[in-house]
Amino acid sequence: MAGNTLELKRISASSSPPAGIREAPVVCKLIDTSTCIGCKACEVACQEWNDLPPETTVQVGTYQTLPSMTPHFWNLIKFNEYESGTGLHWLMRKDQCMHCADPGCLEACPAPGAIVQYNNGIVDFQQEYCIGCGYCISGCPFDIPKFNATTKKVYKCTLCSDRVSVGLEPACIKACPTSCLQFGSKEQMLQIANKRVTQLKASGFTEAAVYDPPGVGGTGVVTVLALGNHLEAYGLPDNPSIPWAVTLWKYPLKWIGNLAILGGIIGTFAHYVRFGPKEVKGETAAGQGGR
């Protein structure tokens, strides 16, 4: 696909969008869980391309590399055993940042420029502006951003924005041997995903579905699920959205606080105009006695 200049669309802690935004195709990653073989090539490719330090694997009774993602591990294949009326299913899903169209992390971030959304939909963290408050973690309905206690910064998948900007696909997709992972425009990926769902339903997986939750405006990572009505089996939330606490804090409470501050300033000025500066009677009498 053609290179993308990664022009900014939204910036954290800014109420106005950058000037001169041009329309650009929204890029998207497709994850077809029905063809994932759990080879973990995508995990290795992510670590190598982003020059991330190695992590010590943890044995938790499964083939899963780690229990969850870390600040140095942004892409994790989750292994889940799920038993239903049709038998035992071994479900594998690539867990990573979903690059929401309406990102809760960006909405919650109070540091100007620490989180940006490009005009192609990619949500990226700029660690040089991160203040380590962790609000982005509480704002993400997918529990993706991870805090590094050493650097006091937060990290996550960037959808290989550096590769995408020069027309390359993300490293994990380049490494996938089964075409479980594909990359292109959102429109293209949805067409492929819906076609695959039709195939799965014809093969007996009547619950097959595409995961592209509207509660976050849709995602830049769409997922094909063979058991589409059992999201918990894949570790996915049902209808995720920006937490109400973030919305309450960023809008009503913030404006109420600003109005309270403004009211205090106006009240102080009005009192000064009406009554003049405050004088302490004892000090005034002492001053007159000295004269």
C-alpha positions as CSV (number, residue, x, y, z in Angstrom):
1,M,0.0,0.0,0.0
2,A,1.1,3.6,-0.5
3,G,3.0,5.4,2.1
4,N,1.2,7.6,4.6
5,T,2.7,10.9,5.9
6,L,1.0,10.3,9.3
7,E,-0.5,13.8,9.6
8,L,-2.1,14.4,13.0
9,K,-5.8,14.1,13.5
10,R,-6.1,14.4,17.3
11,I,-3.8,15.3,20.1
12,S,-4.2,14.5,23.8
13,A,-5.2,17.4,26.2
14,S,-6.2,19.5,23.2
15,S,-9.7,20.6,22.5
16,S,-9.0,21.7,18.9
17,P,-7.7,19.5,16.1
18,P,-4.5,20.3,14.3
19,A,-4.9,22.7,11.3
20,G,-4.9,21.5,7.7
21,I,-6.0,18.0,8.3
22,R,-6.4,16.1,5.0
23,E,-8.7,13.1,4.5
24,A,-6.8,9.8,4.4
25,P,-7.8,6.1,4.1
26,V,-8.2,4.6,7.5
27,V,-5.8,1.6,7.8
28,C,-6.8,-1.6,9.5
29,K,-5.4,-4.9,10.6
30,L,-7.4,-8.1,10.2
31,I,-7.0,-10.9,12.6
32,D,-8.7,-14.2,11.5
33,T,-8.6,-16.3,14.7
34,S,-9.9,-19.3,12.8
35,T,-6.7,-19.6,10.8
36,C,-4.2,-18.7,13.6
37,I,-1.9,-21.7,14.4
38,G,-0.3,-20.1,17.4
39,C,3.2,-20.1,15.9
40,K,4.1,-16.8,17.6
41,A,6.0,-15.5,14.6
42,C,4.1,-12.2,15.1
43,E,5.4,-12.0,18.6
44,V,9.0,-12.4,17.5
45,A,8.6,-10.0,14.6
46,C,7.2,-7.3,16.9
47,Q,10.1,-7.7,19.4
48,E,12.7,-7.5,16.7
49,W,11.4,-4.6,14.7
50,N,10.7,-2.4,17.7
51,D,14.0,-3.4,19.3
52,L,12.3,-4.5,22.5
53,P,14.3,-6.3,25.2
54,P,13.6,-10.0,25.8
55,E,11.1,-11.0,28.4
56,T,11.4,-14.0,30.7
57,T,8.6,-16.4,29.8
58,V,6.3,-17.6,32.5
59,Q,4.8,-21.1,32.6
60,V,1.1,-20.9,33.6
61,G,0.0,-24.3,32.3
62,T,-0.5,-23.2,28.7
63,Y,1.5,-22.5,25.5
64,Q,0.9,-18.8,26.0
65,T,4.2,-16.9,26.2
66,L,3.3,-14.6,29.1
67,P,0.2,-14.2,31.3
68,S,-0.4,-10.7,29.8
69,M,1.4,-8.0,27.9
70,T,4.1,-5.9,29.4
71,P,5.8,-2.5,28.6
72,H,8.4,-4.6,26.6
73,F,5.9,-7.0,25.1
74,W,3.2,-5.4,22.9
75,N,1.8,-8.4,21.0
76,L,0.6,-11.6,22.7
77,I,-1.0,-14.7,21.3
78,K,-3.6,-15.8,23.9
79,F,-4.4,-19.5,24.2
80,N,-7.8,-20.3,25.6
81,E,-9.5,-23.7,26.0
82,Y,-13.3,-23.4,25.7
83,E,-15.8,-26.2,26.0
84,S,-19.3,-25.8,24.4
85,G,-22.0,-28.0,23.0
86,T,-20.0,-28.6,19.9
87,G,-17.0,-29.9,21.9
88,L,-13.6,-28.5,23.1
89,H,-12.3,-25.6,21.2
90,W,-8.7,-24.3,21.4
91,L,-9.1,-20.6,20.8
92,M,-6.1,-18.4,19.9
93,R,-6.3,-14.7,19.5
94,K,-3.6,-12.0,18.9
95,D,-3.9,-9.5,21.8
96,Q,-2.7,-6.0,21.1
97,C,-3.8,-2.3,20.9
98,M,-7.1,-2.1,19.0
99,H,-6.4,1.5,17.7
100,C,-9.9,2.6,18.4
101,A,-11.5,5.3,16.3
102,D,-12.6,7.0,19.6
103,P,-9.6,6.1,21.8
104,G,-10.2,6.2,25.6
105,C,-6.5,6.4,26.3
106,L,-6.3,9.7,24.3
107,E,-9.5,11.0,25.9
108,A,-8.1,10.4,29.4
109,C,-4.6,11.7,28.9
110,P,-3.9,15.1,30.5
111,A,-0.4,15.6,29.0
112,P,-0.4,17.6,25.7
113,G,0.9,15.6,22.8
114,A,1.6,12.4,24.8
115,I,-0.9,10.5,22.8
116,V,-1.8,11.3,19.2
117,Q,-4.1,9.9,16.5
118,Y,-3.0,10.1,12.9
119,N,-5.3,10.8,10.1
120,N,-5.1,7.1,9.0
121,G,-6.5,6.1,12.4
122,I,-3.3,4.8,14.1
123,V,-3.1,5.8,17.8
124,D,0.5,6.3,18.9
125,F,2.2,7.2,22.2
126,Q,4.9,9.9,22.3
127,Q,6.9,8.9,25.4
128,E,8.9,12.1,25.5
129,Y,5.7,13.9,26.5
130,C,4.3,11.2,28.8
131,I,4.1,12.2,32.5
132,G,3.5,8.7,33.8
133,C,0.1,9.5,35.4
134,G,-1.4,6.2,34.1
135,Y,-4.7,7.8,33.2
136,C,-4.5,6.3,29.7
137,I,-4.5,2.8,31.4
138,S,-7.8,3.5,33.2
139,G,-9.3,5.0,30.0
140,C,-8.6,1.9,27.8
141,P,-11.5,-0.6,27.8
142,F,-9.2,-3.3,26.5
143,D,-6.5,-3.0,29.3
144,I,-3.7,-2.5,26.8
145,P,-1.3,0.3,27.8
146,K,1.4,-0.9,30.3
147,F,3.4,1.2,32.7
148,N,7.2,0.9,32.9
149,A,8.2,1.4,36.5
150,T,11.8,2.1,35.5
151,T,11.2,4.8,32.8
152,K,7.9,6.0,34.4
153,K,6.4,5.9,30.9
154,V,3.5,4.0,29.3
155,Y,3.9,1.8,26.2
156,K,1.8,-0.1,23.7
157,C,1.6,-1.3,20.1
158,T,2.1,1.5,17.5
159,L,0.8,-0.6,14.6
160,C,4.3,-0.1,13.2
161,S,3.5,3.5,12.3
162,D,7.1,3.9,11.1
163,R,6.7,1.1,8.6
164,V,3.2,2.2,7.5
165,S,4.5,5.8,6.9
166,V,6.7,4.5,4.1
167,G,4.2,2.1,2.6
168,L,5.1,-1.1,4.4
169,E,2.8,-3.4,6.4
170,P,3.3,-3.9,10.1
171,A,6.1,-6.4,11.0
172,C,3.8,-8.9,12.6
173,I,1.8,-9.2,9.4
174,K,4.9,-9.6,7.3
175,A,5.9,-12.6,9.5
176,C,2.5,-14.4,9.6
177,P,2.7,-17.7,7.6
178,T,-1.0,-18.5,7.3
179,S,-2.4,-15.1,6.2
180,C,-4.2,-15.0,9.6
181,L,-3.1,-11.4,9.6
182,Q,-3.8,-9.0,6.8
183,F,-3.4,-5.2,6.4
184,G,-5.0,-2.6,4.2
185,S,-7.8,-0.1,4.3
186,K,-10.7,-0.5,6.8
187,E,-13.1,-1.0,4.0
188,Q,-11.0,-3.8,2.4
189,M,-10.4,-5.6,5.7
190,L,-14.2,-5.6,6.5
191,Q,-15.0,-7.0,3.1
192,I,-12.5,-9.9,3.7
193,A,-13.7,-10.4,7.2
194,N,-17.3,-10.6,6.2
195,K,-16.5,-13.0,3.4
196,R,-14.6,-15.2,5.9
197,V,-17.6,-15.2,8.3
198,T,-19.8,-16.4,5.5
199,Q,-17.4,-19.3,4.9
200,L,-17.3,-20.2,8.6
201,K,-21.1,-20.2,8.8
202,A,-21.3,-22.5,5.8
203,S,-18.8,-24.8,7.6
204,G,-21.0,-25.1,10.7
205,F,-19.8,-22.2,12.8
206,T,-23.2,-20.5,12.9
207,E,-22.1,-18.1,15.6
208,A,-19.2,-16.7,13.5
209,A,-18.9,-12.9,13.6
210,V,-16.7,-9.9,13.0
211,Y,-15.5,-8.0,16.1
212,D,-15.5,-4.3,15.4
213,P,-17.2,-2.7,18.5
214,P,-19.2,0.5,17.8
215,G,-18.8,1.6,21.5
216,V,-15.3,3.0,20.6
217,G,-16.3,4.1,17.1
218,G,-15.0,0.9,15.6
219,T,-11.4,-0.3,15.8
220,G,-8.3,-0.3,13.5
221,V,-7.9,-4.0,14.4
222,V,-10.9,-6.1,13.3
223,T,-11.2,-9.7,14.4
224,V,-12.9,-12.7,12.9
225,L,-14.3,-15.0,15.6
226,A,-15.7,-18.5,14.9
227,L,-17.6,-18.4,18.2
228,G,-18.8,-14.8,17.9
229,N,-21.3,-14.9,20.7
230,H,-18.8,-16.1,23.3
231,L,-16.5,-13.1,23.5
232,E,-15.4,-14.0,27.0
233,A,-13.8,-17.1,25.6
234,Y,-11.5,-14.9,23.5
235,G,-10.8,-12.5,26.3
236,L,-12.7,-9.7,24.6
237,P,-15.1,-7.3,26.3
238,D,-18.7,-7.1,25.1
239,N,-19.5,-3.6,23.7
240,P,-16.5,-1.8,25.1
241,S,-16.7,2.0,25.5
242,I,-14.8,4.8,27.2
243,P,-15.3,4.5,31.0
244,W,-18.0,6.8,32.3
245,A,-15.5,8.1,35.0
246,V,-13.3,9.4,32.2
247,T,-16.2,11.1,30.4
248,L,-17.5,12.6,33.6
249,W,-14.1,13.9,34.6
250,K,-13.2,15.3,31.2
251,Y,-16.4,17.1,30.5
252,P,-19.0,17.9,33.3
253,L,-16.6,18.0,36.3
254,K,-13.9,19.8,34.3
255,W,-16.3,22.5,33.2
256,I,-17.9,22.8,36.7
257,G,-14.4,23.2,38.2
258,N,-13.5,25.9,35.6
259,L,-16.8,27.7,36.4
260,A,-16.1,27.5,40.1
261,I,-12.6,29.0,39.6
262,L,-14.1,31.8,37.4
263,G,-16.8,32.4,40.0
264,G,-14.2,32.7,42.8
265,I,-12.2,35.3,40.8
266,I,-15.3,37.3,39.9
267,G,-16.5,37.2,43.5
268,T,-13.1,38.4,44.9
269,F,-13.0,41.3,42.4
270,A,-16.6,42.3,43.2
271,H,-15.9,42.3,46.9
272,Y,-12.8,44.4,46.4
273,V,-14.8,47.0,44.3
274,R,-17.7,47.1,46.8
275,F,-15.8,47.1,50.1
276,G,-12.2,48.0,49.2
277,P,-9.1,46.3,50.6
278,K,-9.4,44.6,53.9
279,E,-7.8,46.4,56.9
280,V,-7.0,44.9,60.2
281,K,-8.3,47.2,62.9
282,G,-5.6,46.5,65.5
283,E,-2.8,47.2,63.1
284,T,-4.6,50.4,61.9
285,A,-5.0,51.7,65.5
286,A,-1.4,50.9,66.3
287,G,-0.2,52.8,63.2
288,Q,-2.2,55.9,64.2
289,G,-0.9,55.8,67.8
290,G,2.7,55.7,66.5
291,R,2.0,59.0,64.7
